[in-house]
Amino acid sequence: MTEFFYEKDADLAALDAQQVAVVGYGNQGRPWALNLRDSGLSVSVHVRADKSREQAVADGFDAADIADASWADIICVLIPDDAIPHLGLSPKSDALTIVASGYTLAFDRFSPDCDIAMIAPRMLGPEVRRCYAEGVGFITSIGVQTDVTGTAEARTLAVAKAIGGLRQGAIAMTPHQEAVLDLAVEQLLSPVLTHVNTSFVLALLELGIPLEAITTELFYSGEVERNYRLLREVGFVAQLDHHSPASQYGQLSRRGRFDHVDVATTMRELLDDITTGRFADEWDAESAVGAPRLAELRDQHAGELMKAVEADLRAKLGPEAGLMAGE
């Protein structure tokens, strides 16, 4: 049975007299550091001597080199997964090292000799700070990979509470489960949705519906985004009542019309690449040579032509349209 954690399950006293080191001061690092400090913990920031260190100092933190994080009791490693194995961290045997994604732990890219855990906010970095400041918190995935000291879970829950990650509840997952789920959204769901959207656009273009109107319906109006927000806030059944009876009938009566399309087989093949570590190996090889295929794919699918098309539509519809029209 799936286990859930809440603020009542955590005690900040588990971190008494312990020094917390935050490695990285970007999308996740800065929000975590600020939230941890505001929760009363002793926090230092460890980054390269660049603008991120200047920002940390400006925010009032003691900032030092990444290697200096190794002496801390709690080390929160909050940099891109690719870079984590190359940090050269050497934590103390009784330290707790925390990552914000299960990737490096799941595929054996990072395994320090100490307590190891994952606290993965289901939220973009800047929102981690905003949700904490607003007092609403956010949902997290939490998993202990290695418990050397017998205190890994208690300390992990305390850190999760301190950043605001237990206020809306946390779901227990192994780092491998979290990594597979995260990669599956990116590699299974995103491509199939792109295929569905493309098929939808082509079918309507054949009927003479303007491309601008179709893409507005899909993205720029914000209607789909708001529908998903209602799904999150009130659930499927309650949000359905916001649709007209004709809309409800159309949505529900046409369910099953695409069941003959064998999407599951391809999804399982892609999942096998993920779970066996083949994708991680493929990405390591790609990254090691400067990611030329990624650059090629970005140019193909998200290059200057796509950028120009999007800019043109934003100029004609949406918040920027009135400014462009001189109103």
C-alpha positions in Angstrom: 0.0 0.0 0.0 1.2 3.5 -0.9 2.4 5.5 2.1 1.9 9.2 2.6 3.6 11.7 4.9 2.3 15.0 6.4 3.7 17.7 8.6 2.6 15.7 11.7 5.0 13.0 10.7 8.1 15.2 10.8 10.0 16.9 13.6 12.5 19.6 12.9 14.2 18.5 16.2 15.8 15.7 14.1 18.0 18.4 12.6 19.0 20.1 15.9 22.6 21.3 15.8 23.1 20.1 12.3 24.6 22.2 9.5 22.8 22.1 6.2 24.7 22.7 3.0 22.9 23.5 -0.2 24.9 22.7 -3.4 23.7 24.9 -6.2 21.8 28.1 -6.2 19.6 28.0 -9.2 16.0 27.0 -9.9 15.8 24.6 -6.9 18.9 25.6 -4.8 17.8 29.2 -4.1 14.2 28.3 -3.1 15.4 25.5 -0.9 18.0 27.6 0.8 15.6 30.4 1.5 12.9 28.1 2.8 15.3 26.1 5.0 16.7 29.3 6.6 13.2 30.7 7.1 12.3 27.4 8.9 15.1 28.2 11.4 17.9 25.9 10.1 21.6 26.8 9.7 22.2 26.9 6.0 25.3 27.5 3.9 25.4 27.7 0.1 28.1 26.0 -2.1 28.5 27.0 -5.7 31.2 28.0 -8.2 32.5 31.5 -7.9 30.1 33.0 -10.3 26.9 35.1 -10.4 25.1 32.4 -8.4 27.5 32.8 -5.5 27.1 36.6 -5.7 23.3 36.1 -5.5 23.7 33.8 -2.5 25.9 36.4 -0.7 23.5 39.2 -1.5 20.7 37.0 0.0 22.7 36.8 3.2 24.2 33.3 3.0 27.7 32.2 3.8 28.9 30.9 0.4 31.8 28.6 -0.3 33.2 26.2 -2.8 31.3 23.0 -3.6 34.0 20.7 -2.1 33.4 22.5 1.3 29.9 21.0 1.4 31.4 17.6 2.3 31.8 18.5 6.0 28.1 19.3 6.4 25.6 17.1 8.3 22.9 17.5 5.6 23.9 18.0 2.0 21.2 19.0 -0.4 22.5 18.5 -4.0 20.3 20.8 -6.2 22.0 20.9 -9.6 21.2 19.2 -12.9 21.5 15.4 -12.7 24.2 15.3 -15.4 26.6 17.3 -13.2 26.1 15.5 -9.9 28.4 12.6 -10.5 31.3 15.0 -11.3 31.1 17.1 -8.1 33.6 15.1 -6.2 31.7 15.3 -2.9 32.9 13.2 0.0 30.2 13.3 2.7 30.9 12.2 6.3 29.8 8.7 7.1 27.0 10.0 9.3 25.8 12.7 6.9 22.6 12.7 4.9 22.8 13.5 1.2 19.5 14.6 -0.4 18.8 14.9 -4.2 15.7 16.5 -5.7 15.4 13.9 -8.5 15.7 10.1 -8.4 17.7 9.9 -11.6 21.3 9.7 -10.4 20.3 7.2 -7.6 18.1 5.1 -9.9 20.8 4.6 -12.5 23.8 4.3 -10.2 25.3 7.6 -11.2 25.7 8.8 -7.6 26.2 6.7 -4.4 28.0 8.4 -1.5 28.9 6.3 1.5 26.3 7.8 3.9 22.5 8.2 4.3 21.0 9.0 0.9 17.5 10.2 0.2 15.3 12.0 -2.4 12.9 14.9 -1.8 11.4 15.6 -5.2 9.0 18.6 -5.3 6.2 18.2 -7.8 6.7 21.8 -8.5 9.0 24.1 -10.5 11.8 25.7 -8.5 10.5 29.2 -8.2 7.1 27.9 -7.2 8.8 26.0 -4.3 9.6 29.4 -2.8 6.4 31.1 -3.7 4.2 28.3 -2.3 6.3 28.3 0.9 6.0 32.1 1.3 2.2 31.9 0.7 1.9 29.2 3.3 0.2 26.7 1.0 3.2 24.4 0.5 3.3 21.8 -2.3 3.3 18.1 -2.9 6.5 16.1 -2.9 7.8 12.6 -3.6 10.0 11.2 -0.8 12.2 8.1 -0.7 15.1 6.9 1.4 17.7 5.1 -0.7 20.3 4.2 2.0 19.9 4.4 5.8 23.4 4.0 7.4 22.6 5.8 10.7 19.1 4.8 11.3 18.0 8.4 11.2 17.7 8.9 7.4 13.9 8.9 7.3 13.4 11.2 10.3 16.0 13.7 8.9 14.6 13.5 5.4 11.1 14.2 6.6 12.4 17.1 8.7 14.1 18.7 5.6 10.9 18.1 3.6 8.9 19.9 6.2 11.3 22.7 6.4 11.0 23.5 2.7 7.2 23.3 2.7 7.0 19.9 1.1 4.7 18.2 3.6 2.0 20.8 3.9 0.0 19.3 1.1 1.3 15.8 1.7 4.1 13.7 0.3 3.9 10.4 -1.5 6.5 7.6 -0.7 8.4 6.5 -3.8 11.7 4.9 -4.3 14.2 7.0 -6.3 13.9 4.5 -9.2 10.1 4.8 -9.2 10.3 8.6 -9.2 12.9 8.6 -12.0 10.9 6.2 -14.2 7.7 8.2 -13.7 9.4 11.5 -14.5 11.1 10.1 -17.6 7.9 8.4 -18.7 6.0 11.7 -18.8 8.8 13.2 -20.9 9.4 10.2 -23.2 6.0 8.5 -23.4 3.3 11.0 -22.7 4.8 14.1 -24.3 5.5 12.5 -27.7 2.1 10.8 -27.9 0.3 14.0 -27.0 2.4 15.8 -29.7 1.3 13.2 -32.2 -2.3 13.5 -31.2 -2.2 17.3 -31.4 -0.6 17.2 -34.8 -3.2 14.8 -36.1 -5.9 17.0 -34.7 -4.5 20.1 -36.4 -4.1 18.4 -39.8 -7.7 17.0 -39.6 -9.1 20.5 -39.0 -6.9 22.2 -41.5 -8.5 19.9 -44.1 -11.8 21.5 -43.3 -10.5 25.0 -43.8 -10.3 25.9 -40.1 -7.5 28.6 -39.7 -4.3 27.4 -38.1 -4.3 30.4 -35.8 -7.8 29.4 -34.5 -6.8 25.8 -34.0 -3.6 26.6 -32.0 -5.5 29.2 -30.0 -8.0 26.6 -29.1 -5.3 24.2 -28.0 -2.9 26.5 -26.3 -3.1 30.3 -26.5 -6.6 30.8 -25.1 -5.6 29.1 -21.8 -8.8 27.1 -21.8 -7.1 23.7 -21.7 -4.7 25.0 -19.0 -7.6 26.1 -16.9 -9.4 22.8 -17.4 -6.4 21.0 -16.0 -6.3 23.4 -13.1 -9.9 22.5 -12.3 -8.9 18.8 -12.5 -6.3 19.5 -9.8 -8.5 21.7 -7.7 -11.8 19.9 -7.7 -11.3 16.6 -9.6 -12.7 15.2 -12.8 -16.3 14.7 -11.7 -16.7 18.2 -10.3 -15.0 19.9 -13.2 -17.3 18.1 -15.7 -20.2 20.1 -14.4 -18.5 23.2 -15.7 -19.1 21.9 -19.3 -22.4 22.2 -21.1 -24.6 19.1 -21.4 -23.7 18.8 -25.1 -20.0 19.0 -24.2 -20.4 16.3 -21.6 -22.3 14.1 -23.9 -19.7 14.5 -26.7 -16.7 13.8 -24.4 -18.2 10.7 -22.8 -20.1 9.2 -25.7 -16.9 9.2 -27.9 -14.7 7.6 -25.4 -13.3 4.3 -26.7 -13.3 5.4 -30.4 -9.5 5.3 -30.4 -9.0 2.1 -28.4 -7.9 0.2 -31.5 -4.8 2.3 -31.7 -1.9 0.3 -30.1 -0.2 3.0 -28.1 0.6 0.7 -25.2 3.1 -1.5 -27.1 5.3 1.5 -28.1 5.0 2.9 -24.5 6.2 -0.4 -23.1 9.2 -0.5 -25.5 10.1 3.1 -24.4 9.7 2.2 -20.7 12.1 -0.7 -21.2 14.7 1.7 -22.4 14.1 3.8 -19.2 14.0 1.0 -16.6 17.0 -0.9 -17.9 19.1 2.2 -17.9 19.6 2.2 -21.7 18.3 5.7 -22.0 20.6 6.9 -19.2 23.6 5.3 -21.0 22.4 6.9 -24.3 22.2 10.4 -22.7 25.6 10.0 -21.1 27.1 9.2 -24.5 25.3 12.1 -26.1 26.2 14.6 -23.4 29.9 13.5 -23.4 30.3 14.7 -27.0 28.6 18.0 -26.5 25.0 16.9 -27.3 25.1 17.4 -31.1 21.9 15.4 -31.7 20.0 17.4 -29.1 21.0 20.6 -30.9 19.8 19.1 -34.2 16.5 18.1 -32.6 16.0 21.5 -31.0 16.6 23.1 -34.4 14.2 20.8 -36.1 11.3 21.0 -33.6 11.9 24.2 -31.6 14.1 26.3 -33.9 13.8 29.8 -35.4 10.9 28.9 -37.7 8.7 27.7 -34.8 9.8 30.7 -32.7 8.7 33.1 -35.5 5.4 31.4 -35.9 4.7 31.6 -32.2 5.8 35.3 -32.0 3.5 36.2 -34.9 0.5 34.6 -33.3 1.2 36.2 -29.9 1.3 39.5 -31.6 -2.2 39.0 -33.0 -3.9 37.3 -30.1 -3.5 37.5 -26.3 -2.1 40.0 -23.8 0.5 41.4 -26.3 -2.1 41.9 -29.1 -3.4 45.2 -27.9 0.1 46.7 -27.5 1.1 45.6 -31.0 -2.1 47.2 -32.3 -1.3 50.5 -30.6 -4.2 50.4 -28.2 
